[in-house]
Amino acid sequence: MTLSNGRSYLAIPGPSVVPDRVLNAMHRASPNIYEGPLHDIVDSIFPDLKALARSSGNVAIYIGNGHAAWEASLVNIFSRGDKALVLATGAFGFGYAEAAKGLGIDVSILDFGRRTGIDLTQLTDVLKADRNHEIKAVMAVHTDTATSIRNDISALRGCLDDCGHPALLMVDCIASLACDRFEMDGWGVDVMVAASQKGLMTPPGLSFVWFNDRAAAAHGSAGLVTPYWNWTPRTESGEFFRKFCGTAPTQHLYGLREALDMILHEEGLETVWARHQKLAQAVWAALSRWGQEGPLRANVSDQSLRAHAVSSVSIGAPHGRLLRQWLEQNTGVTLGIGLGMATPQDPDSDGFFRIAHMGHVNAHMTLGVLSAIEAGLIALDIPHGSGALSAAAEMVASA
Ligand SMILES: *Cc1c(COP(=O)(O)O)cnc(C)c1O
């Protein structure tokens, strides 16, 4: 017998759960695109996007997913053959690097593996060796959604400054924005990319590039920029249709407006961050208890390097795949796959899974996912430590 009927829960790290309020806001007849409420909504979205990133710079909106934002950020900065340094702590770092390579950018990658953060000593060595300052930008991912490593972006800026290196700092916050604290101005980030379908609780289809004045200055010599991707006409001062280089993503904008209201004007960004932190700690408490016996382990052992939006878990092949299948078939919960975690012994990443706790999630959803996992561990006879659910509940109770 299956107990999966009822509301299903996609607990993968993107697309995340879309609030009914956001869906309802999108459920409307096509609005007038020449004047009226849609224009007002768009005018209100730009300052809110900046508030979300703690940025006093500019932001461009694209119809596209995270990969579109990657490409947009790159073409507005680089010319073919320019040098970029990518700091990789998981599959998304390599993805950003691939996007750059595909555009003819000369990319070098510092690979820090899949279980720990960026090593500033190694970065310092590379920056100091670049005496002629040929590296135009250093690219990093705030939360790598594959490994659930969260990098210290402020420390990266400190490292660039200490080395006296003028490279731009470009950061992918697709999985961290509105989940983990991020301070674009305060941390000295020059370019930042995000997308609608993760912490922003809106269906996939919108992505964003924030940039400061340093980045805008570099844009002047960017040889890769094309009319569609050019960020300048898209900033808030442009004519309405130029903000989207064509037809606006009408219903998506209504959805985004609702989501920004919920995050910024109702719950409040600091509270949203605190909620994510507490729910993450509940997940970690369960992972730690389960791991006291048997094969289950949090991918990142150092808690200060763990994302608040997603947890990657190793459990040994084929347990990861079997657990995901069991949960979907029997509980209505879909967990994330082990992305980029393949090893020669486990080429299909069957020994991994990921739990999303990003965006529109609360205590009962997170405790529910954890309970469903516990049921799966029991049903599949996977050895595990006891007390995980009470440990998670205690964390919630201490909120
Ligand atoms: C999801 C994600 C992406 C890719 O986004 P798509 O919308 O799938 O193109 C890139 N970077 C990070 C950190 C992500 O979490």
The ligand as an SDF file (V2000), in Angstrom:
LIG
                    3D

 15 15  0  0  0  0  0  0  0  0999 V2000
   20.0250   25.8380   -9.9240 C   0  0  0  0  0  0  0  0  0  0  0  0
   21.3680   26.4400   -9.9860 C   0  0  0  0  0  0  0  0  0  0  0  0
   21.9390   26.8480  -11.2000 C   0  0  0  0  0  0  0  0  0  0  0  0
   21.3230   26.5870  -12.5290 C   0  0  0  0  0  0  0  0  0  0  0  0
   20.0760   27.1220  -12.6710 O   0  0  0  0  0  0  0  0  0  0  0  0
   19.1590   26.6560  -13.9130 P   0  0  0  0  0  0  0  0  0  0  0  0
   17.9220   27.4430  -13.7240 O   0  0  0  0  0  0  0  0  0  0  0  0
   18.9590   25.1970  -13.7670 O   0  0  0  0  0  0  0  0  0  0  0  0
   19.8910   27.0060  -15.1520 O   0  0  0  0  0  0  0  0  0  0  0  0
   23.1620   27.4760  -11.1540 C   0  0  0  0  0  0  0  0  0  0  0  0
   23.8050   27.6940   -9.9980 N   0  0  0  0  0  0  0  0  0  0  0  0
   23.3070   27.2850   -8.8160 C   0  0  0  0  0  0  0  0  0  0  0  0
   24.0700   27.5470   -7.5590 C   0  0  0  0  0  0  0  0  0  0  0  0
   22.0690   26.6490   -8.7790 C   0  0  0  0  0  0  0  0  0  0  0  0
   21.5680   26.2440   -7.5960 O   0  0  0  0  0  0  0  0  0  0  0  0
  1  2  1  0
  2  3  1  0
  2 14  2  0
  3  4  1  0
  3 10  2  0
  4  5  1  0
  5  6  1  0
  6  7  2  0
  6  8  1  0
  6  9  1  0
 10 11  1  0
 11 12  2  0
 12 13  1  0
 12 14  1  0
 14 15  1  0
M  END
$$$$
